Amino acid sequence: MRMPFGKHRGEKIEDLPSDYLRWMKNEMDDEELKEAAEEEYSQREDEGTHFWSNE
């Protein structure tokens, strides 16, 4: 799945920084995007593979 809007428009969910995924899973109204963010964030938690933005 790719982000349909915003500064990460067109980027794959798995390529987004973890802080953005955390924001998405807590703030998004779109259930499909929210679920995708939750799944990716949880996978990174389990595998210890988080990466963060530099902003």
PDB file of N, H, CA, C and O in Angstrom:
ATOM      1  N   MET A   1       0.845  -1.175   0.000  1.00  0.00           N
ATOM      2  CA  MET A   1       0.000   0.000   0.000  1.00  0.00           C
ATOM      3  C   MET A   1       0.892   1.240   0.000  1.00  0.00           C
ATOM      4  O   MET A   1       1.956   1.255   0.619  1.00  0.00           O
ATOM      5  N   ARG A   2       0.449   2.258  -0.690  1.00  0.00           N
ATOM      6  H   ARG A   2      -0.415   2.245  -1.193  1.00  0.00           H
ATOM      7  CA  ARG A   2       1.188   3.522  -0.765  1.00  0.00           C
ATOM      8  C   ARG A   2       0.363   4.643  -0.134  1.00  0.00           C
ATOM      9  O   ARG A   2      -0.867   4.606  -0.118  1.00  0.00           O
ATOM     10  N   MET A   3       1.073   5.627   0.378  1.00  0.00           N
ATOM     11  H   MET A   3       2.073   5.657   0.365  1.00  0.00           H
ATOM     12  CA  MET A   3       0.401   6.796   0.946  1.00  0.00           C
ATOM     13  C   MET A   3      -0.265   7.574  -0.183  1.00  0.00           C
ATOM     14  O   MET A   3       0.388   7.897  -1.175  1.00  0.00           O
ATOM     15  N   PRO A   4      -1.554   7.879  -0.047  1.00  0.00           N
ATOM     16  CA  PRO A   4      -2.263   8.575  -1.117  1.00  0.00           C
ATOM     17  C   PRO A   4      -2.174  10.103  -1.042  1.00  0.00           C
ATOM     18  O   PRO A   4      -2.664  10.783  -1.943  1.00  0.00           O
ATOM     19  N   PHE A   5      -1.561  10.656   0.010  1.00  0.00           N
ATOM     20  H   PHE A   5      -1.163  10.103   0.742  1.00  0.00           H
ATOM     21  CA  PHE A   5      -1.534  12.112   0.188  1.00  0.00           C
ATOM     22  C   PHE A   5      -0.379  12.517   1.099  1.00  0.00           C
ATOM     23  O   PHE A   5       0.318  11.673   1.662  1.00  0.00           O
ATOM     24  N   GLY A   6      -0.196  13.823   1.228  1.00  0.00           N
ATOM     25  H   GLY A   6      -0.762  14.509   0.771  1.00  0.00           H
ATOM     26  CA  GLY A   6       0.772  14.377   2.167  1.00  0.00           C
ATOM     27  C   GLY A   6       2.211  14.329   1.682  1.00  0.00           C
ATOM     28  O   GLY A   6       2.482  14.011   0.524  1.00  0.00           O
ATOM     29  N   LYS A   7       3.130  14.650   2.587  1.00  0.00           N
ATOM     30  H   LYS A   7       2.910  14.909   3.528  1.00  0.00           H
ATOM     31  CA  LYS A   7       4.536  14.736   2.201  1.00  0.00           C
ATOM     32  C   LYS A   7       5.120  13.391   1.824  1.00  0.00           C
ATOM     33  O   LYS A   7       6.168  13.335   1.180  1.00  0.00           O
ATOM     34  N   HIS A   8       4.467  12.304   2.210  1.00  0.00           N
ATOM     35  H   HIS A   8       3.616  12.349   2.733  1.00  0.00           H
ATOM     36  CA  HIS A   8       4.931  10.959   1.861  1.00  0.00           C
ATOM     37  C   HIS A   8       4.096  10.339   0.739  1.00  0.00           C
ATOM     38  O   HIS A   8       4.123   9.126   0.536  1.00  0.00           O
ATOM     39  N   ARG A   9       3.358  11.177   0.017  1.00  0.00           N
ATOM     40  H   ARG A   9       3.337  12.163   0.182  1.00  0.00           H
ATOM     41  CA  ARG A   9       2.510  10.700  -1.083  1.00  0.00           C
ATOM     42  C   ARG A   9       3.317   9.827  -2.046  1.00  0.00           C
ATOM     43  O   ARG A   9       4.404  10.199  -2.488  1.00  0.00           O
ATOM     44  N   GLY A  10       2.757   8.660  -2.357  1.00  0.00           N
ATOM     45  H   GLY A  10       1.874   8.357  -1.997  1.00  0.00           H
ATOM     46  CA  GLY A  10       3.379   7.743  -3.302  1.00  0.00           C
ATOM     47  C   GLY A  10       4.374   6.778  -2.680  1.00  0.00           C
ATOM     48  O   GLY A  10       4.793   5.821  -3.331  1.00  0.00           O
ATOM     49  N   GLU A  11       4.762   7.015  -1.426  1.00  0.00           N
ATOM     50  H   GLU A  11       4.422   7.793  -0.898  1.00  0.00           H
ATOM     51  CA  GLU A  11       5.719   6.128  -0.762  1.00  0.00           C
ATOM     52  C   GLU A  11       5.001   4.908  -0.192  1.00  0.00           C
ATOM     53  O   GLU A  11       3.850   4.992   0.235  1.00  0.00           O
ATOM     54  N   LYS A  12       5.694   3.781  -0.194  1.00  0.00           N
ATOM     55  H   LYS A  12       6.630   3.713  -0.542  1.00  0.00           H
ATOM     56  CA  LYS A  12       5.151   2.563   0.394  1.00  0.00           C
ATOM     57  C   LYS A  12       5.104   2.709   1.910  1.00  0.00           C
ATOM     58  O   LYS A  12       5.979   3.335   2.509  1.00  0.00           O
ATOM     59  N   ILE A  13       4.078   2.128   2.524  1.00  0.00           N
ATOM     60  H   ILE A  13       3.367   1.620   2.038  1.00  0.00           H
ATOM     61  CA  ILE A  13       3.936   2.179   3.980  1.00  0.00           C
ATOM     62  C   ILE A  13       5.197   1.658   4.664  1.00  0.00           C
ATOM     63  O   ILE A  13       5.643   2.229   5.659  1.00  0.00           O
ATOM     64  N   GLU A  14       5.773   0.580   4.138  1.00  0.00           N
ATOM     65  H   GLU A  14       5.411   0.116   3.329  1.00  0.00           H
ATOM     66  CA  GLU A  14       6.956  -0.010   4.772  1.00  0.00           C
ATOM     67  C   GLU A  14       8.196   0.873   4.650  1.00  0.00           C
ATOM     68  O   GLU A  14       9.202   0.612   5.310  1.00  0.00           O
ATOM     69  N   ASP A  15       8.140   1.913   3.818  1.00  0.00           N
ATOM     70  H   ASP A  15       7.323   2.125   3.282  1.00  0.00           H
ATOM     71  CA  ASP A  15       9.270   2.830   3.668  1.00  0.00           C
ATOM     72  C   ASP A  15       9.129   4.093   4.525  1.00  0.00           C
ATOM     73  O   ASP A  15      10.028   4.934   4.540  1.00  0.00           O
ATOM     74  N   LEU A  16       8.021   4.227   5.228  1.00  0.00           N
ATOM     75  H   LEU A  16       7.291   3.543   5.216  1.00  0.00           H
ATOM     76  CA  LEU A  16       7.790   5.417   6.046  1.00  0.00           C
ATOM     77  C   LEU A  16       8.523   5.304   7.379  1.00  0.00           C
ATOM     78  O   LEU A  16       8.671   4.204   7.911  1.00  0.00           O
ATOM     79  N   PRO A  17       8.986   6.437   7.926  1.00  0.00           N
ATOM     80  CA  PRO A  17       9.651   6.398   9.229  1.00  0.00           C
ATOM     81  C   PRO A  17       8.674   5.988  10.336  1.00  0.00           C
ATOM     82  O   PRO A  17       7.470   6.228  10.244  1.00  0.00           O
ATOM     83  N   SER A  18       9.212   5.379  11.359  1.00  0.00           N
ATOM     84  H   SER A  18      10.190   5.184  11.433  1.00  0.00           H
ATOM     85  CA  SER A  18       8.382   4.848  12.440  1.00  0.00           C
ATOM     86  C   SER A  18       7.585   5.924  13.163  1.00  0.00           C
ATOM     87  O   SER A  18       6.462   5.665  13.594  1.00  0.00           O
ATOM     88  N   ASP A  19       8.140   7.133  13.307  1.00  0.00           N
ATOM     89  H   ASP A  19       9.053   7.344  12.957  1.00  0.00           H
ATOM     90  CA  ASP A  19       7.387   8.185  13.982  1.00  0.00           C
ATOM     91  C   ASP A  19       6.151   8.584  13.169  1.00  0.00           C
ATOM     92  O   ASP A  19       5.120   8.934  13.743  1.00  0.00           O
ATOM     93  N   TYR A  20       6.250   8.534  11.855  1.00  0.00           N
ATOM     94  H   TYR A  20       7.088   8.250  11.389  1.00  0.00           H
ATOM     95  CA  TYR A  20       5.092   8.830  11.010  1.00  0.00           C
ATOM     96  C   TYR A  20       4.064   7.705  11.110  1.00  0.00           C
ATOM     97  O   TYR A  20       2.863   7.973  11.147  1.00  0.00           O
ATOM     98  N   LEU A  21       4.516   6.455  11.154  1.00  0.00           N
ATOM     99  H   LEU A  21       5.491   6.237  11.124  1.00  0.00           H
ATOM    100  CA  LEU A  21       3.592   5.329  11.337  1.00  0.00           C
ATOM    101  C   LEU A  21       2.851   5.450  12.664  1.00  0.00           C
ATOM    102  O   LEU A  21       1.648   5.201  12.733  1.00  0.00           O
ATOM    103  N   ARG A  22       3.572   5.831  13.714  1.00  0.00           N
ATOM    104  H   ARG A  22       4.550   6.033  13.658  1.00  0.00           H
ATOM    105  CA  ARG A  22       2.945   5.996  15.030  1.00  0.00           C
ATOM    106  C   ARG A  22       1.872   7.077  14.963  1.00  0.00           C
ATOM    107  O   ARG A  22       0.784   6.911  15.513  1.00  0.00           O
ATOM    108  N   TRP A  23       2.181   8.187  14.287  1.00  0.00           N
ATOM    109  H   TRP A  23       3.065   8.322  13.840  1.00  0.00           H
ATOM    110  CA  TRP A  23       1.189   9.244  14.122  1.00  0.00           C
ATOM    111  C   TRP A  23      -0.023   8.711  13.369  1.00  0.00           C
ATOM    112  O   TRP A  23      -1.160   8.946  13.777  1.00  0.00           O
ATOM    113  N   MET A  24       0.216   7.994  12.270  1.00  0.00           N
ATOM    114  H   MET A  24       1.140   7.804  11.939  1.00  0.00           H
ATOM    115  CA  MET A  24      -0.880   7.453  11.456  1.00  0.00           C
ATOM    116  C   MET A  24      -1.787   6.545  12.274  1.00  0.00           C
ATOM    117  O   MET A  24      -3.009   6.683  12.223  1.00  0.00           O
ATOM    118  N   LYS A  25      -1.206   5.626  13.021  1.00  0.00           N
ATOM    119  H   LYS A  25      -0.213   5.514  13.062  1.00  0.00           H
ATOM    120  CA  LYS A  25      -2.031   4.657  13.751  1.00  0.00           C
ATOM    121  C   LYS A  25      -2.818   5.307  14.883  1.00  0.00           C
ATOM    122  O   LYS A  25      -3.833   4.770  15.327  1.00  0.00           O
ATOM    123  N   ASN A  26      -2.350   6.462  15.351  1.00  0.00           N
ATOM    124  H   ASN A  26      -1.525   6.899  14.991  1.00  0.00           H
ATOM    125  CA  ASN A  26      -3.059   7.163  16.423  1.00  0.00           C
ATOM    126  C   ASN A  26      -4.028   8.227  15.929  1.00  0.00           C
ATOM    127  O   ASN A  26      -4.974   8.569  16.638  1.00  0.00           O
ATOM    128  N   GLU A  27      -3.815   8.757  14.732  1.00  0.00           N
ATOM    129  H   GLU A  27      -3.046   8.480  14.156  1.00  0.00           H
ATOM    130  CA  GLU A  27      -4.577   9.924  14.283  1.00  0.00           C
ATOM    131  C   GLU A  27      -5.424   9.733  13.024  1.00  0.00           C
ATOM    132  O   GLU A  27      -6.339  10.519  12.783  1.00  0.00           O
ATOM    133  N   MET A  28      -5.142   8.712  12.221  1.00  0.00           N
ATOM    134  H   MET A  28      -4.399   8.073  12.417  1.00  0.00           H
ATOM    135  CA  MET A  28      -5.841   8.547  10.943  1.00  0.00           C
ATOM    136  C   MET A  28      -7.297   8.122  11.139  1.00  0.00           C
ATOM    137  O   MET A  28      -7.616   7.348  12.042  1.00  0.00           O
ATOM    138  N   ASP A  29      -8.165   8.639  10.283  1.00  0.00           N
ATOM    139  H   ASP A  29      -7.906   9.267   9.549  1.00  0.00           H
ATOM    140  CA  ASP A  29      -9.559   8.205  10.260  1.00  0.00           C
ATOM    141  C   ASP A  29      -9.770   7.081   9.253  1.00  0.00           C
ATOM    142  O   ASP A  29     -10.697   6.285   9.400  1.00  0.00           O
ATOM    143  N   ASP A  30      -8.925   7.010   8.239  1.00  0.00           N
ATOM    144  H   ASP A  30      -8.172   7.657   8.120  1.00  0.00           H
ATOM    145  CA  ASP A  30      -9.023   5.974   7.212  1.00  0.00           C
ATOM    146  C   ASP A  30      -8.597   4.637   7.827  1.00  0.00           C
ATOM    147  O   ASP A  30      -7.420   4.438   8.130  1.00  0.00           O
ATOM    148  N   GLU A  31      -9.539   3.739   8.005  1.00  0.00           N
ATOM    149  H   GLU A  31     -10.495   3.900   7.759  1.00  0.00           H
ATOM    150  CA  GLU A  31      -9.269   2.476   8.695  1.00  0.00           C
ATOM    151  C   GLU A  31      -8.255   1.597   7.965  1.00  0.00           C
ATOM    152  O   GLU A  31      -7.454   0.918   8.608  1.00  0.00           O
ATOM    153  N   GLU A  32      -8.278   1.602   6.646  1.00  0.00           N
ATOM    154  H   GLU A  32      -8.929   2.153   6.124  1.00  0.00           H
ATOM    155  CA  GLU A  32      -7.338   0.777   5.882  1.00  0.00           C
ATOM    156  C   GLU A  32      -5.898   1.270   6.075  1.00  0.00           C
ATOM    157  O   GLU A  32      -4.989   0.468   6.290  1.00  0.00           O
ATOM    158  N   LEU A  33      -5.697   2.578   5.999  1.00  0.00           N
ATOM    159  H   LEU A  33      -6.436   3.230   5.824  1.00  0.00           H
ATOM    160  CA  LEU A  33      -4.362   3.143   6.218  1.00  0.00           C
ATOM    161  C   LEU A  33      -3.922   2.960   7.667  1.00  0.00           C
ATOM    162  O   LEU A  33      -2.766   2.639   7.940  1.00  0.00           O
ATOM    163  N   LYS A  34      -4.844   3.164   8.580  1.00  0.00           N
ATOM    164  H   LYS A  34      -5.784   3.425   8.359  1.00  0.00           H
ATOM    165  CA  LYS A  34      -4.549   3.008  10.004  1.00  0.00           C
ATOM    166  C   LYS A  34      -4.106   1.578  10.306  1.00  0.00           C
ATOM    167  O   LYS A  34      -3.132   1.365  11.028  1.00  0.00           O
ATOM    168  N   GLU A  35      -4.814   0.612   9.760  1.00  0.00           N
ATOM    169  H   GLU A  35      -5.606   0.785   9.174  1.00  0.00           H
ATOM    170  CA  GLU A  35      -4.471  -0.795   9.963  1.00  0.00           C
ATOM    171  C   GLU A  35      -3.111  -1.128   9.353  1.00  0.00           C
ATOM    172  O   GLU A  35      -2.321  -1.849   9.963  1.00  0.00           O
ATOM    173  N   ALA A  36      -2.832  -0.615   8.168  1.00  0.00           N
ATOM    174  H   ALA A  36      -3.474  -0.029   7.673  1.00  0.00           H
ATOM    175  CA  ALA A  36      -1.536  -0.858   7.526  1.00  0.00           C
ATOM    176  C   ALA A  36      -0.404  -0.279   8.372  1.00  0.00           C
ATOM    177  O   ALA A  36       0.643  -0.909   8.520  1.00  0.00           O
ATOM    178  N   ALA A  37      -0.606   0.913   8.923  1.00  0.00           N
ATOM    179  H   ALA A  37      -1.457   1.425   8.802  1.00  0.00           H
ATOM    180  CA  ALA A  37       0.404   1.540   9.783  1.00  0.00           C
ATOM    181  C   ALA A  37       0.602   0.729  11.057  1.00  0.00           C
ATOM    182  O   ALA A  37       1.735   0.522  11.491  1.00  0.00           O
ATOM    183  N   GLU A  38      -0.488   0.268  11.659  1.00  0.00           N
ATOM    184  H   GLU A  38      -1.409   0.436  11.306  1.00  0.00           H
ATOM    185  CA  GLU A  38      -0.400  -0.545  12.874  1.00  0.00           C
ATOM    186  C   GLU A  38       0.362  -1.837  12.616  1.00  0.00           C
ATOM    187  O   GLU A  38       1.198  -2.236  13.427  1.00  0.00           O
ATOM    188  N   GLU A  39       0.084  -2.487  11.507  1.00  0.00           N
ATOM    189  H   GLU A  39      -0.595  -2.162  10.848  1.00  0.00           H
ATOM    190  CA  GLU A  39       0.759  -3.746  11.178  1.00  0.00           C
ATOM    191  C   GLU A  39       2.254  -3.535  10.970  1.00  0.00           C
ATOM    192  O   GLU A  39       3.065  -4.306  11.482  1.00  0.00           O
ATOM    193  N   GLU A  40       2.624  -2.502  10.226  1.00  0.00           N
ATOM    194  H   GLU A  40       1.965  -1.876   9.809  1.00  0.00           H
ATOM    195  CA  GLU A  40       4.043  -2.232   9.969  1.00  0.00           C
ATOM    196  C   GLU A  40       4.758  -1.848  11.261  1.00  0.00           C
ATOM    197  O   GLU A  40       5.869  -2.313  11.514  1.00  0.00           O
ATOM    198  N   TYR A  41       4.136  -1.009  12.074  1.00  0.00           N
ATOM    199  H   TYR A  41       3.233  -0.631  11.869  1.00  0.00           H
ATOM    200  CA  TYR A  41       4.745  -0.578  13.333  1.00  0.00           C
ATOM    201  C   TYR A  41       4.943  -1.777  14.263  1.00  0.00           C
ATOM    202  O   TYR A  41       5.998  -1.916  14.882  1.00  0.00           O
ATOM    203  N   SER A  42       3.940  -2.632  14.361  1.00  0.00           N
ATOM    204  H   SER A  42       3.083  -2.519  13.858  1.00  0.00           H
ATOM    205  CA  SER A  42       4.036  -3.828  15.211  1.00  0.00           C
ATOM    206  C   SER A  42       5.128  -4.768  14.729  1.00  0.00           C
ATOM    207  O   SER A  42       5.860  -5.340  15.537  1.00  0.00           O
ATOM    208  N   GLN A  43       5.240  -4.929  13.426  1.00  0.00           N
ATOM    209  H   GLN A  43       4.646  -4.465  12.770  1.00  0.00           H
ATOM    210  CA  GLN A  43       6.290  -5.788  12.870  1.00  0.00           C
ATOM    211  C   GLN A  43       7.666  -5.237  13.239  1.00  0.00           C
ATOM    212  O   GLN A  43       8.565  -5.997  13.600  1.00  0.00           O
ATOM    213  N   ARG A  44       7.828  -3.935  13.149  1.00  0.00           N
ATOM    214  H   ARG A  44       7.097  -3.318  12.856  1.00  0.00           H
ATOM    215  CA  ARG A  44       9.111  -3.321  13.522  1.00  0.00           C
ATOM    216  C   ARG A  44       9.385  -3.484  15.013  1.00  0.00           C
ATOM    217  O   ARG A  44      10.530  -3.684  15.419  1.00  0.00           O
ATOM    218  N   GLU A  45       8.334  -3.397  15.826  1.00  0.00           N
ATOM    219  H   GLU A  45       7.404  -3.234  15.496  1.00  0.00           H
ATOM    220  CA  GLU A  45       8.494  -3.620  17.264  1.00  0.00           C
ATOM    221  C   GLU A  45       9.022  -5.025  17.513  1.00  0.00           C
ATOM    222  O   GLU A  45       9.977  -5.215  18.267  1.00  0.00           O
ATOM    223  N   ASP A  46       8.395  -6.005  16.875  1.00  0.00           N
ATOM    224  H   ASP A  46       7.620  -5.851  16.262  1.00  0.00           H
ATOM    225  CA  ASP A  46       8.775  -7.411  17.059  1.00  0.00           C
ATOM    226  C   ASP A  46      10.195  -7.687  16.577  1.00  0.00           C
ATOM    227  O   ASP A  46      10.921  -8.465  17.196  1.00  0.00           O
ATOM    228  N   GLU A  47      10.588  -7.058  15.484  1.00  0.00           N
ATOM    229  H   GLU A  47       9.998  -6.426  14.982  1.00  0.00           H
ATOM    230  CA  GLU A  47      11.887  -7.328  14.867  1.00  0.00           C
ATOM    231  C   GLU A  47      12.977  -6.343  15.292  1.00  0.00           C
ATOM    232  O   GLU A  47      14.150  -6.541  14.974  1.00  0.00           O
ATOM    233  N   GLY A  48      12.599  -5.291  16.004  1.00  0.00           N
ATOM    234  H   GLY A  48      11.646  -5.130  16.263  1.00  0.00           H
ATOM    235  CA  GLY A  48      13.565  -4.277  16.410  1.00  0.00           C
ATOM    236  C   GLY A  48      14.146  -3.515  15.234  1.00  0.00           C
ATOM    237  O   GLY A  48      15.338  -3.209  15.209  1.00  0.00           O
ATOM    238  N   THR A  49      13.294  -3.209  14.254  1.00  0.00           N
ATOM    239  H   THR A  49      12.326  -3.458  14.274  1.00  0.00           H
ATOM    240  CA  THR A  49      13.777  -2.579  13.019  1.00  0.00           C
ATOM    241  C   THR A  49      13.213  -1.172  12.790  1.00  0.00           C
ATOM    242  O   THR A  49      13.084  -0.738  11.645  1.00  0.00           O
ATOM    243  N   HIS A  50      12.880  -0.462  13.864  1.00  0.00           N
ATOM    244  H   HIS A  50      12.986  -0.815  14.794  1.00  0.00           H
ATOM    245  CA  HIS A  50      12.380   0.905  13.703  1.00  0.00           C
ATOM    246  C   HIS A  50      13.431   1.797  13.068  1.00  0.00           C
ATOM    247  O   HIS A  50      14.629   1.605  13.276  1.00  0.00           O
ATOM    248  N   PHE A  51      12.981   2.765  12.298  1.00  0.00           N
ATOM    249  H   PHE A  51      12.008   2.921  12.129  1.00  0.00           H
ATOM    250  CA  PHE A  51      13.843   3.865  11.872  1.00  0.00           C
ATOM    251  C   PHE A  51      13.007   5.130  11.947  1.00  0.00           C
ATOM    252  O   PHE A  51      11.795   5.096  11.734  1.00  0.00           O
ATOM    253  N   TRP A  52      13.652   6.238  12.247  1.00  0.00           N
ATOM    254  H   TRP A  52      14.637   6.266  12.420  1.00  0.00           H
ATOM    255  CA  TRP A  52      12.959   7.480  12.567  1.00  0.00           C
ATOM    256  C   TRP A  52      13.339   8.579  11.584  1.00  0.00           C
ATOM    257  O   TRP A  52      14.401   8.544  10.963  1.00  0.00           O
ATOM    258  N   SER A  53      12.442   9.556  11.460  1.00  0.00           N
ATOM    259  H   SER A  53      11.580   9.584  11.965  1.00  0.00           H
ATOM    260  CA  SER A  53      12.737  10.692  10.580  1.00  0.00           C
ATOM    261  C   SER A  53      13.768  11.592  11.253  1.00  0.00           C
ATOM    262  O   SER A  53      13.998  11.499  12.458  1.00  0.00           O
ATOM    263  N   ASN A  54      14.366  12.441  10.480  1.00  0.00           N
ATOM    264  H   ASN A  54      14.178  12.517   9.501  1.00  0.00           H
ATOM    265  CA  ASN A  54      15.367  13.373  10.997  1.00  0.00           C
ATOM    266  C   ASN A  54      14.780  14.750  11.260  1.00  0.00           C
ATOM    267  O   ASN A  54      15.523  15.715  11.435  1.00  0.00           O
ATOM    268  N   GLU A  55      13.469  14.853  11.290  1.00  0.00           N
ATOM    269  H   GLU A  55      12.865  14.069  11.148  1.00  0.00           H
ATOM    270  CA  GLU A  55      12.813  16.162  11.463  1.00  0.00           C
ATOM    271  C   GLU A  55      12.470  16.405  12.899  1.00  0.00           C
ATOM    272  O   GLU A  55      11.914  17.452  13.232  1.00  0.00           O
TER     273      GLU A  55
END
